[in-house]
Amino acid sequence: MKADELRQTLQQLHEELGRASSIDPESERLLRELMADSAKLIGAGESGQAPAESGGIVERLVEASKDFEEQHPGLVSAIGRLADALSRMGV
C-alpha cells in the first residue's frame, strides 16, 4: 500500500473518532496515541527507512478495537483497515 493510501486510511480513522460519541477519555487518548505512532511509521516508510520498532502497534490497534465493537462499528472498521495496512507495510 502506498503512503498516500496509508495516510488516507489514518485520516478516515481520525474522522471516525471525531464522529464517535460516548468514548471515555482514556480510550480516546489511547487511540490518538496509536494514530500518532502510526503516522510516524508511515513517515519513516515514506523516507525509505525500514519500519522502526513499532511497539506492537498492530496488536495494540486490534486490542483497542475490541473496546468499541458494539457501540462504534465504524471506528472498529477504520482501526481494522489501519492495522491491515500497517501489517502489509511490514510493521
C-alpha atoms as one frame of an Amber mdcrd trajectory, in Angstrom:
protein
   0.000   0.000   0.000   1.305   3.410  -0.919   1.992   6.062   1.704  -0.847
   8.197   0.297  -3.307   5.366   0.872  -1.958   4.821   4.384  -2.390   8.489
   5.177  -5.935   8.387   3.798  -6.709   5.368   5.984  -5.310   7.199   9.004
  -7.426  10.251   8.113 -10.537   8.067   7.911  -9.819   6.768  11.409  -9.415
  10.329  12.643 -12.768  11.263  11.105 -14.497   8.237  12.642 -13.083   9.157
  16.036 -14.494  12.660  15.605 -17.951  11.252  14.844 -17.929   8.724  17.674
 -19.782   9.731  20.787 -19.519   8.440  24.318 -15.866   7.399  24.156 -14.234
   7.611  27.528 -11.260  10.000  27.740  -8.714   7.223  28.347  -9.803   5.277
  25.246  -9.732   8.426  23.158  -6.242   9.247  24.432  -5.072   5.732  23.566
  -6.492   5.940  20.038  -4.940   9.339  19.430  -1.594   7.975  20.648  -1.898
   4.985  18.314  -2.766   7.272  15.414   0.289   9.439  16.125   2.523   6.348
  16.310   1.031   5.139  13.016   1.731   8.496  11.366   5.381   8.269  12.477
   5.697   4.797  10.965   4.124   5.966   7.717   6.560   8.901   7.628   9.503
   6.569   8.140   8.272   4.404   5.283   7.919   7.437   3.021  11.529   8.433
   3.642  12.701   4.958   2.654  13.620   3.872   6.147  12.877   0.382   7.312
   9.911   0.307   9.675  11.161   1.273  13.099  10.331  -0.625  16.245   6.598
  -0.363  16.239   5.963  -1.317  19.839   3.455  -3.868  18.596   1.260  -1.151
  17.115  -0.829  -3.549  15.029  -1.571  -5.653  18.092  -2.348  -2.532  20.107
  -4.762  -1.337  17.397  -6.540  -4.692  17.336  -6.799  -4.719  21.120  -8.147
  -1.162  21.179 -10.786  -2.024  18.600 -12.253  -4.696  20.880 -13.423  -1.958
  23.250 -15.556  -0.384  20.509 -17.120  -3.407  18.792 -20.676  -2.879  19.972
 -21.026   0.881  20.246 -18.758   2.132  17.446 -18.641  -0.283  14.486 -17.399
   2.439  12.127 -14.465   3.089  14.402 -13.687  -0.636  14.595 -13.727  -0.848
  10.808 -11.355   2.114  10.445  -8.987   0.703  13.080  -9.002  -2.644  11.278
  -8.160  -1.035   7.929  -5.241   0.825   9.505  -3.960  -2.315  11.252  -4.165
  -4.268   7.983  -2.367  -1.528   6.077   0.429  -1.351   8.637   0.786  -5.136
   8.567   1.182  -5.074   4.785   3.821  -2.384   5.270   5.798  -4.846   7.353
   5.215  -3.325  10.760
